[in-house]
Amino acid sequence: MIPKIRKYIHNDRAETNYVSTVVYILVVVVTLAVIMDVLAVVMTKQKLDTAADQVARQIQLAGKVDDDTEDLLNFLSTDLGKATALTYHVDTTYITKEGCPTAIQLGTPFYLTITADVQLGGFWEITGLPMTLKSTAAGVSERYWK
């Protein structure tokens, strides 16, 4: 029985057998799954870049970093899909005005960095490769604080 199976598997005829067909289909399915997962991470990065631009514009108009900034980022993060552990940091020179310790004076530049963790891979119950995505945006405050 075993020699017949061995002969069937190692058949050198030009036609394909069932084993090679199953292997080819398996390779194609796994390749498509990897491509789809990589595209999902790329789309998440693009959405993170858009979110960074939108939050930077909100900071420009408000002239400060406050709860509205946090609320906007939380709202935008619902569309990020695979992204987890979303954090942001604004690098600028703050002034304290009108009870706001994070006011940014007119014409002062700021740099916003948003980071998020994603998993590349992770098919079925297997844990994927952890990655950190980082998006940056820059702006200049458009509010004058008296």
C-alpha positions as CSV (number, residue, x, y, z in Angstrom):
1,M,0.0,0.0,0.0
2,I,2.8,2.5,0.9
3,P,4.7,1.9,-2.3
4,K,1.6,2.6,-4.3
5,I,1.1,5.9,-2.4
6,R,4.7,6.8,-2.9
7,K,4.5,6.0,-6.6
8,Y,1.3,8.1,-6.9
9,I,2.9,11.2,-5.1
10,H,6.1,11.0,-7.1
11,N,4.4,10.6,-10.4
12,D,6.4,12.4,-13.2
13,R,3.6,12.5,-15.8
14,A,2.7,15.9,-17.2
15,E,-0.7,16.0,-15.5
16,T,-1.1,17.3,-12.0
17,N,-2.3,15.0,-9.2
18,Y,-4.5,15.8,-6.3
19,V,-1.7,16.4,-3.8
20,S,0.0,19.1,-5.9
21,T,-3.4,20.8,-6.6
22,V,-4.2,21.0,-2.9
23,V,-0.7,22.4,-2.2
24,Y,-1.0,25.0,-4.9
25,I,-4.4,26.1,-3.7
26,L,-3.1,26.3,-0.1
27,V,-0.2,28.5,-1.2
28,V,-2.5,30.8,-3.2
29,V,-4.9,31.2,-0.3
30,V,-2.2,31.9,2.3
31,T,-0.6,34.4,-0.1
32,L,-3.9,36.2,-0.6
33,A,-4.4,36.3,3.1
34,V,-1.0,37.9,3.7
35,I,-1.6,40.5,0.9
36,M,-5.0,41.4,2.4
37,D,-3.4,41.8,5.8
38,V,-0.6,44.0,4.5
39,L,-3.1,46.2,2.7
40,A,-5.2,46.6,5.8
41,V,-2.1,47.9,7.7
42,V,-1.3,50.3,4.8
43,M,-4.9,51.6,4.9
44,T,-4.7,52.1,8.6
45,K,-1.5,54.1,8.2
46,Q,-3.2,56.3,5.6
47,K,-6.2,56.9,7.9
48,L,-3.7,57.7,10.8
49,D,-2.1,60.3,8.5
50,T,-5.5,61.9,7.8
51,A,-6.4,61.9,11.5
52,A,-3.1,63.6,12.3
53,D,-3.8,66.3,9.7
54,Q,-7.3,66.8,11.1
55,V,-6.2,67.1,14.7
56,A,-3.4,69.5,13.7
57,R,-6.0,71.7,12.0
58,Q,-8.2,71.7,15.1
59,I,-5.2,72.7,17.2
60,Q,-4.4,75.5,14.7
61,L,-7.8,77.0,14.9
62,A,-8.3,76.6,18.6
63,G,-4.8,77.7,19.5
64,K,-4.6,75.2,22.3
65,V,-4.5,71.5,23.2
66,D,-7.5,70.6,25.4
67,D,-10.4,68.1,25.8
68,D,-11.7,68.9,22.3
69,T,-8.4,67.7,20.9
70,E,-8.8,64.4,22.8
71,D,-12.5,64.1,21.8
72,L,-11.6,64.6,18.1
73,L,-8.8,62.0,18.3
74,N,-11.1,59.5,20.0
75,F,-13.8,60.1,17.3
76,L,-11.3,59.6,14.5
77,S,-9.8,56.5,16.1
78,T,-13.1,54.6,15.7
79,D,-12.3,54.5,11.9
80,L,-8.8,53.1,12.3
81,G,-9.8,49.5,12.5
82,K,-6.7,47.4,13.5
83,A,-5.0,50.2,15.4
84,T,-4.8,50.0,19.2
85,A,-3.1,52.0,21.9
86,L,-3.5,55.3,20.2
87,T,-1.5,58.1,21.8
88,Y,-0.5,61.6,20.7
89,H,2.1,64.2,21.7
90,V,2.3,67.9,20.8
91,D,5.7,69.5,20.8
92,T,5.5,73.2,21.1
93,T,6.0,76.2,23.4
94,Y,2.9,76.7,25.6
95,I,1.7,79.8,27.4
96,T,-0.8,79.9,30.3
97,K,-3.7,82.1,29.5
98,E,-7.3,82.3,30.7
99,G,-6.9,79.2,32.8
100,C,-5.6,77.2,29.9
101,P,-2.2,75.8,30.6
102,T,-1.8,74.5,27.0
103,A,-2.4,77.6,25.0
104,I,-0.4,78.2,21.9
105,Q,0.2,81.9,20.9
106,L,-0.4,83.2,17.4
107,G,2.4,82.2,15.0
108,T,3.9,79.6,17.3
109,P,4.7,76.4,15.4
110,F,3.7,73.0,16.8
111,Y,4.5,69.4,15.8
112,L,1.9,66.7,16.4
113,T,2.9,63.0,16.6
114,I,0.3,60.2,16.8
115,T,1.3,56.6,17.4
116,A,-0.7,53.4,17.2
117,D,0.0,49.7,17.5
118,V,-1.1,47.2,14.9
119,Q,-0.7,43.5,14.3
120,L,0.6,42.3,11.0
121,G,-0.5,38.7,10.4
122,G,-2.3,37.0,13.1
123,F,-4.3,34.4,11.2
124,W,-6.8,32.4,13.2
125,E,-5.5,32.1,16.8
126,I,-1.8,32.8,15.9
127,T,-0.4,36.2,17.2
128,G,0.9,38.4,14.4
129,L,3.9,40.6,14.2
130,P,3.5,43.7,16.3
131,M,4.2,47.0,14.6
132,T,4.0,50.7,15.7
133,L,2.7,53.2,13.2
134,K,3.6,56.9,13.6
135,S,2.1,59.8,11.8
136,T,3.3,63.4,12.2
137,A,1.7,66.7,11.3
138,A,2.9,70.3,11.8
139,G,1.1,73.6,12.1
140,V,1.1,77.1,13.3
141,S,-1.4,78.5,15.8
142,E,-3.9,80.9,14.3
143,R,-5.2,82.3,17.6
144,Y,-4.0,85.4,19.4
145,W,-4.1,85.1,23.2
146,K,-4.3,88.5,25.0
